[in-house]
């Protein structure tokens, strides 16, 4: 892993969740409120809790084992496990779990995306379907 990617991982780990929640709530104003958030770049896990405007209960989502698989020509995103406290969302997430999704990268963003792919690099697993 490059020095830049290592440094970026340290910065990501040091970013307070409260700061992320605060910024997200500015963006989501009048739509939803992010009430819980946790992201671990090392274990590739994330937890998101969001309250939609007008809804009485929060929506919780847990993601585990996500990452980007890189080849010389393509990038693919994969999620190994995803859960939610809402049945409809859990069923929707189940359609994405274990599948490799090709990421279209515009040519002008290729260098930046190469860096993102290095940050979220995942070793390919032959047992997962394409």
Backbone as a ProteinNet text record, in pm:
[ID]
protein_1_A
[PRIMARY]
XXXXXXXXXXXXXXXXXXXXXXXXXXXXXXXXXXXXXXXXXXXXXXXXXXXXXXXXXXXXXXXXXXXXXXXXXXXXXXXXXXXXXXXXXXXXXXXXXXXXXXXXXXXXXXXXXXXXXXXXXXXXXXXXXX
[TERTIARY]
84.7	0	89.5	48.7	128.6	124.1	221	226	101.2	58	-60.1	-184.6	-201.1	-317	-311.4	-192.8	-177.2	-213.3	-166.3	-198	-348	-410.3	-555	-632.3	-589.1	-656.6	-647.3	-532	-515.2	-610.5	-620.6	-710.8	-855.1	-892.9	-1029.9	-1059.6	-965.6	-984.6	-996.7	-926	-924.5	-1042.3	-1116.4	-1229.3	-1340.8	-1380.8	-1484.8	-1620	-1688.4	-1821.3	-1917.5	-1902.4	-1991	-1977.1	-1855.8	-1833.8	-1904.3	-1894.3	-1960.3	-2111.9	-2164	-2308.1	-2352.3	-2276.1	-2310.1	-2316.3	-2213.5	-2210.1	-2322.9	-2344	-2450.2	-2586.7	-2608.6	-2737.9	-2759.6	-2653.1	-2666.3	-2715.2	-2654.9	-2691.5	-2832.7	-2869.4	-2997.8	-3113	-3088.7	-3189.6	-3324.1	-3429.9	-3569	-3598.7	-3503	-3524.2	-3510.2	-3399.9	-3370.3	-3268.1	-3248.2	-3145.2	-3061.8	-2931.7	-2839.8	-2823.3	-2864	-2859.2	-2749.1	-2696.4	-2587.2	-2499.5	-2369.1	-2276.1	-2148.6	-2098.6	-1968.6	-1911.3	-1784.9	-1718.4	-1579.4	-1545.7	-1412.6	-1350.1	-1252.5	-1190	-1105.4	-1052.9	-969.7	-1052.4	-1165.2	-1248.5	-1353.3	-1357.6	-1456.2	-1597.8	-1629.7	-1763.4	-1818	-1949.5	-2015.1	-2150.9	-2190.6	-2322.6	-2380.9	-2503.5	-2571.6	-2710	-2746.4	-2881	-2937.4	-3053.1	-3110.1	-3259.1	-3304.9	-3445.6	-3502.6	-3592.9	-3656.4	-3758.2	-3769.9	-3865.8	-4006.5	-4082	-4218.8	-4230.5	-4119.4	-4120.2	-4093	-4154.3	-4136.4	-4017	-3976.8	-3866	-3746.2	-3628	-3507.1	-3487.2	-3408.6	-3366.1	-3219.7	-3188.4	-3051.5	-2999.1	-2874.7	-2810.4	-2670.3	-2636.1	-2503.6	-2442.9	-2322.8	-2249.5	-2119.6	-2084.6	-1960	-1893.1	-1761.9	-1685.7	-1707.2	-1710.6	-1725.3	-1589.1	-1577.9	-1451.8	-1455	-1341.2	-1326.7	-1223.9	-1262.8	-1174	-1125.3	-994.2	-935.7	-868.4	-887.7	-808.3	-742.6	-669.8	-602.3	-700.9	-817.3	-912.3	-1035.6	-1071.8	-1200.6	-1189.2	-1294.8	-1313.5	-1451	-1457.9	-1585.5	-1602.9	-1726.6	-1759.8	-1833.2	-1801.8	-1866.4	-1899.2	-2012.5	-2053.5	-2074.1	-2004.8	-2017.9	-2138.8	-2173.3	-2285.9	-2351.9	-2484.6	-2560.4	-2690.9	-2724.5	-2847	-2916.1	-3045.1	-3122.4	-3233.9	-3280.8	-3393.9	-3527.5	-3524.5	-3646.6	-3645.7	-3750.1	-3757.6	-3740.7	-3808.8	-3800.4	-3657.4	-3585.2	-3448.4	-3354.2	-3378.8	-3298.5	-3314.3	-3436.8	-3460.6	-3392.7	-3393.2	-3325.6	-3174.3	-3118.2	-2974.6	-2931.4	-3018.5	-2986.3	-2960.2	-3018.4	-2996.1	-2857.2	-2791.5	-2659.1	-2547	-2577.6	-2475.3	-2415.4	-2281.6	-2210	-2192.6	-2241.4	-2227	-2124.4	-2052.5	-1954.6	-2023.9	-2020.8	-2086	-1979.3	-1981.7	-1883.6	-1905.2	-1795.5	-1800.3	-1753.3	-1841.9	-1797.9	-1717.8	-1597.1	-1510.4	-1483.6	-1529.1	-1498.5	-1347.5	-1302	-1159.2	-1090.1	-1158.2	-1095.8	-1082.3	-1151	-1141.3	-1060.4	-1002.5	-929.8	-817.6	-734.3	-628.2	-683.3	-788	-847.5	-913.5	-978.5	-1046.4	-946.3	-833	-728.6	-688.4	-681.4	-649.6	-760.7	-886.2	-999.9	-999.4	-971.7	-967	-855.3	-744.5	-636.6	-679.3	-751.6	-800.2	-896.2	-983.4	-1087.2	-1057.8	-931.9	-894.2	-941.4	-990.2	-1037.2	-980.4	-931	-879.5	-996.1	-983.2	-1091.7	-1116.5	-1243.9	-1282.7	-1351.6	-1291.8	-1343	-1479.4	-1521.1	-1648.4	-1768	-1743.5	-1853.5	-1888.6	-2017.9	-2060.9	-2031.3	-2024	-1992.5	-2113.6
-117.2	0	123.8	223.6	344.6	427.3	514.4	604.2	691.7	742.1	828.1	754.5	629.9	551.4	522.5	492.7	468.8	593.8	708.3	835.1	864	837.4	859.1	770.3	645.1	555.4	609.7	664.8	722.6	840.8	925.7	1041.6	995.7	894.3	842	789	715.4	660.7	770.1	880.8	987.8	1084.9	1077.1	1166.7	1129.3	1223.3	1191.8	1163.9	1062.7	1029.1	1146.6	1225	1340.4	1441.7	1457.8	1548.9	1497.2	1368.3	1308.1	1322.1	1295.3	1308.5	1453	1547.7	1689.6	1731.8	1695.9	1731.9	1662.2	1533	1458.5	1521	1565.7	1624.3	1759.8	1831.1	1955.4	1920.2	1816.8	1774.4	1715.1	1639.5	1569.2	1651.5	1778.5	1862.5	1852.3	1838.6	1827.6	1696.3	1602.1	1470.4	1362.2	1370.7	1269.1	1324.7	1249.8	1285.2	1161.5	1173.8	1066.2	1068.4	961.4	958.1	868.8	780.1	693.2	659.5	651.6	622.3	563.8	460.7	404.9	341.3	370.5	319	272.4	149.1	95.4	50	126.6	97.6	-29	-63.7	-184	-311.2	-317	-438.1	-432.5	-320.9	-300.4	-320.4	-247.7	-254.9	-114.4	-103.6	25.2	2.9	99.8	100.8	238.9	242.7	368.5	361.1	465.1	474.9	609.2	603.4	725.4	733.2	853.9	880.6	963.9	905.3	979	1075.8	1192.5	1292.4	1233.3	1243.5	1193	1048.6	978.6	839.5	834.8	738.6	729.4	642.5	549.9	460.6	487.1	455.7	472	350.8	371.1	263.4	236.1	112.5	71.4	-16.7	6.7	-74.1	-109.9	-239.2	-289.1	-348	-304.9	-359.2	-418.3	-537.9	-602.6	-663.3	-647.7	-711.1	-650.4	-519.6	-456.1	-409.9	-393.1	-346.8	-340.2	-301	-287.9	-388.6	-463.4	-560.4	-496.3	-487.9	-421.3	-522.6	-503.3	-572	-462.6	-500.8	-399.7	-308.3	-361.7	-282.4	-238.3	-308.7	-281	-272.1	-214.3	-209.8	-268.4	-348.7	-407.3	-384.9	-355.3	-336.1	-460	-501.7	-619.9	-595.6	-649.1	-648.1	-793.7	-838	-976.9	-998.1	-898.7	-914.1	-778.4	-776.5	-653.7	-689.7	-612.7	-636.2	-503.2	-511.7	-394.4	-436.3	-340.8	-368.5	-355.7	-316.6	-309.3	-424	-502.3	-620.2	-584.6	-479.9	-442.3	-406.2	-338.6	-300.4	-420.7	-508.7	-631.2	-715.7	-725.2	-799.9	-733.3	-601.9	-529.5	-548.9	-538.8	-557.5	-699.4	-796.3	-935.7	-954.3	-869.6	-877.1	-827.7	-752.1	-697.2	-778.5	-850.3	-922.1	-1035.3	-1044.3	-1153	-1137.8	-1029.4	-1007.2	-898	-915.2	-814	-718	-589.9	-487.9	-402.5	-401.6	-323.7	-174.6	-105.7	38.2	110.9	186.6	263.2	384.9	399	509.4	598.1	724.1	815.7	831.3	842.6	848.6	962.5	1076.5	1190.3	1169.5	1070.7	1041.5	916	855.5	729.5	738.1	842.6	847.6	857.6	937.1	951.1	820.9	753.6	630.4	519.5	521.8	424.1	435.6	557.3	581.7	528	555	504.5	352.2	292.2	146	89.2	160.9	115.8	122.8	226.7	239.6	127.8	91.9	-8.3	-142	-168.8	-291.3	-415.8	-510.8	-637.8	-748.4	-851.6	-966	-1039.2	-1079.2	-1152.5	-1286.9	-1324.7	-1453	-1532.2	-1640.1	-1718	-1780.3	-1791.4	-1855.2	-1763.9	-1633.4	-1540.2	-1533.1	-1515.7	-1511.7	-1375	-1370.7	-1247	-1162
0	0	0	-76.5	-88.9	39.5	53.5	169.1	174.9	58.9	52.5	99.7	58.2	100.6	250.2	301.3	444.6	523.8	477.5	542.8	538	424.1	410.3	506.6	524.5	619.2	761.2	797.7	931	950	848.7	856.2	867.7	791.6	798	938.2	995.8	1130.3	1235.3	1214.3	1313.2	1299.7	1190.2	1169.9	1266.9	1351.6	1450.9	1385.3	1435.8	1384.4	1399	1506	1526	1412.8	1360.7	1248.8	1123.7	1098.7	982.4	994.5	1112.4	1135.6	1115	1165.7	1153.7	1006.1	927.9	785.7	709.5	737.3	669	697.1	819.1	853.3	787.5	755.5	678.3	537.1	478.3	342.2	338.8	441.8	445.5	503.6	533.4	597.2	524.9	602.7	555.1	483.2	481.2	421.3	527	601.2	701.5	799.7	909.2	1006	1035.1	1014.3	1047.9	1199.2	1266.4	1412.7	1466.7	1383.9	1426	1307.6	1332.8	1223.9	1281.4	1217	1251.3	1125.6	1097	978	1017.8	985.4	1014.4	883	837.3	707.6	712.1	829.1	840.5	827.6	897	893.1	782.7	711.6	605.6	659.2	766.6	823.2	842.5	833.4	852.2	917.3	998.5	1060.2	1036.8	989.1	962.6	1025.5	1100	1156.4	1110.9	1047.7	990.1	1023.6	1047.6	1077.9	964.3	886.9	778.8	836.4	775.9	822	812.3	919.5	922.6	967.3	984.2	1029.5	1179.9	1247.3	1392.4	1432.2	1346.5	1379.5	1288.2	1340.3	1260.7	1169.2	1067.7	979.1	1011.3	1044.7	1075.3	963.2	924.3	820.1	868	855	887.9	761	726.5	611.6	662.8	614.7	654.3	531.9	526.1	419.3	283.4	272.9	141.9	92.5	-35.9	-91.4	-242.1	-297.8	-442.5	-490.7	-591.6	-655.7	-785.1	-799.8	-916.5	-1007.8	-1137.2	-1237.7	-1321.1	-1422.3	-1503.7	-1576.3	-1614.5	-1691.9	-1615.1	-1507.6	-1443.2	-1291.2	-1235.3	-1090.1	-1060.9	-954.5	-913.4	-764	-723.8	-582.9	-533.7	-410.9	-354.3	-207.4	-164.8	-24.3	15.5	120.9	165.5	255.3	335.2	427.7	449.8	446.4	470.1	540	641.8	717.5	745.3	773	810.9	906.3	985.1	1073.6	1001.7	877.1	795.7	695.6	694.3	608.3	461	414.7	273.7	234.3	324.7	294.6	304.1	399	410.2	283.2	231.5	108.1	-11.6	-15.2	-122.6	-114	5	24	-13.3	11.9	-20.3	-169.9	-251.9	-396.9	-437.1	-348.1	-376.2	-313	-207.2	-130.6	-213.4	-209.1	-275.2	-425	-480.5	-624.9	-649.5	-757.2	-797.3	-893.8	-859	-940	-1008	-1140.2	-1215.7	-1189.8	-1165.7	-1139.5	-1265.7	-1329	-1445.5	-1397.9	-1447.5	-1406.3	-1526.9	-1520.9	-1631	-1646.2	-1768	-1796.3	-1721.2	-1707.4	-1639.5	-1488.6	-1432	-1288.2	-1258.5	-1359.4	-1341.6	-1237.6	-1237	-1135	-992.8	-973.6	-841.2	-797.7	-891.5	-854.4	-825	-889.4	-860	-712.3	-662.2	-521.3	-430.5	-464.2	-385.7	-386.3	-499.9	-509.4	-422.2	-411	-323.2	-176.8	-140	-2.1	35.7	-56.6	-28.5	-95.8	-123.1	-194.2	-120.1	-196.5	-142.7	-229.7	-163.9	-238.3	-302.7	-430.2	-495.5	-427	-420.6	-364.3	-474.3	-514.7	-626.5	-599.6	-472.8	-442.6	-465.4	-482.8	-503.8	-651.2	-678.9	-818.1	-880.4	-1011.9	-1084.2	-1105.2
[MASK]
++++++++++++++++++++++++++++++++++++++++++++++++++++++++++++++++++++++++++++++++++++++++++++++++++++++++++++++++++++++++++++++++++

